[in-house]
Amino acid sequence: MALIAMKRGTPMREGGPTTANVDSSDVDAWRKVGWELCSPVKDAPKVDLDTLTIHELRALAKDNGVNIPAALKDRAKIVAALSPAIEGKSGPLD
């Protein structure tokens, strides 16, 4: 069970939390109600874009502020657009 740090700008209820550690299997459900992934920390593990699905790549792009047009279906072009944003946060990709 890997925990993922998530955040939101305003609490869902008055006085509620704006940060949470979420089980990795629940991240998509939390995103649907307005939560976002926290920015990676300096020692964050490297992201291997080659192992991610297109859906996961799109979610990662959204979390990193990279706009991937919905019409773009070419995996290699999505990875090319996303790589600079990820490299800047986690260092060079292997």
C-alpha positions as CSV (number, residue, x, y, z in Angstrom):
1,M,0.0,0.0,0.0
2,A,1.7,3.2,-1.2
3,L,0.4,6.5,0.2
4,I,0.2,9.5,-2.1
5,A,0.2,13.1,-0.8
6,M,-2.8,15.0,-2.1
7,K,-4.1,18.6,-1.5
8,R,-6.9,20.9,-2.3
9,G,-7.3,24.7,-2.3
10,T,-10.3,24.8,0.1
11,P,-11.6,22.2,2.4
12,M,-14.7,20.2,1.3
13,R,-16.4,21.2,4.6
14,E,-15.7,24.1,6.9
15,G,-12.7,23.3,9.0
16,G,-11.9,20.2,7.0
17,P,-8.5,19.1,5.8
18,T,-6.7,20.5,2.7
19,T,-4.0,17.8,2.7
20,A,-4.3,14.0,2.9
21,N,-2.2,10.8,2.4
22,V,-4.3,8.6,0.1
23,D,-3.9,5.0,-0.9
24,S,-2.6,4.9,-4.5
25,S,-5.6,2.9,-5.6
26,D,-7.9,5.7,-4.5
27,V,-6.2,8.6,-6.2
28,D,-8.6,8.8,-9.2
29,A,-11.6,8.9,-6.9
30,W,-10.1,11.7,-4.9
31,R,-9.3,13.6,-8.1
32,K,-12.9,13.5,-9.1
33,V,-13.9,15.4,-6.0
34,G,-11.3,18.2,-6.5
35,W,-8.1,16.9,-4.9
36,E,-4.7,17.2,-6.7
37,L,-1.4,15.5,-6.2
38,C,1.1,17.5,-4.1
39,S,4.2,18.7,-5.9
40,P,6.9,16.1,-5.8
41,V,9.6,16.6,-3.2
42,K,13.3,16.8,-4.1
43,D,14.0,13.2,-3.4
44,A,10.9,11.9,-5.2
45,P,11.4,8.7,-7.1
46,K,12.0,8.9,-10.8
47,V,9.0,8.6,-13.0
48,D,9.3,6.1,-15.8
49,L,7.0,7.4,-18.5
50,D,7.4,4.2,-20.6
51,T,5.5,2.2,-18.0
52,L,2.5,4.5,-17.7
53,T,-0.7,4.1,-19.7
54,I,-2.0,7.0,-21.8
55,H,-4.7,7.6,-19.1
56,E,-1.9,7.8,-16.4
57,L,0.2,10.0,-18.6
58,R,-2.7,12.4,-19.1
59,A,-3.4,12.5,-15.3
60,L,0.3,13.2,-14.7
61,A,0.3,15.9,-17.3
62,K,-2.7,17.5,-15.5
63,D,-1.0,17.4,-12.2
64,N,2.1,19.1,-13.6
65,G,0.2,21.8,-15.5
66,V,0.9,20.4,-19.0
67,N,-2.0,20.7,-21.4
68,I,-2.4,17.6,-23.6
69,P,-5.1,18.2,-26.2
70,A,-7.8,15.5,-26.1
71,A,-7.4,14.9,-29.8
72,L,-3.7,13.8,-29.3
73,K,-3.7,10.0,-29.2
74,D,0.0,9.4,-30.1
75,R,1.7,8.1,-27.0
76,A,5.2,9.2,-28.1
77,K,4.0,12.8,-28.6
78,I,2.3,12.8,-25.2
79,V,5.5,11.6,-23.6
80,A,7.6,14.2,-25.5
81,A,5.3,17.0,-24.2
82,L,5.3,15.7,-20.7
83,S,9.0,14.9,-20.3
84,P,10.3,18.4,-19.7
85,A,7.9,19.1,-16.9
86,I,8.7,15.8,-15.1
87,E,12.5,16.2,-15.6
88,G,12.3,19.6,-14.0
89,K,10.8,18.2,-10.9
90,S,12.4,14.8,-10.5
91,G,15.7,15.3,-12.4
92,P,16.7,13.6,-15.7
93,L,14.6,10.5,-16.6
94,D,16.5,7.3,-17.0
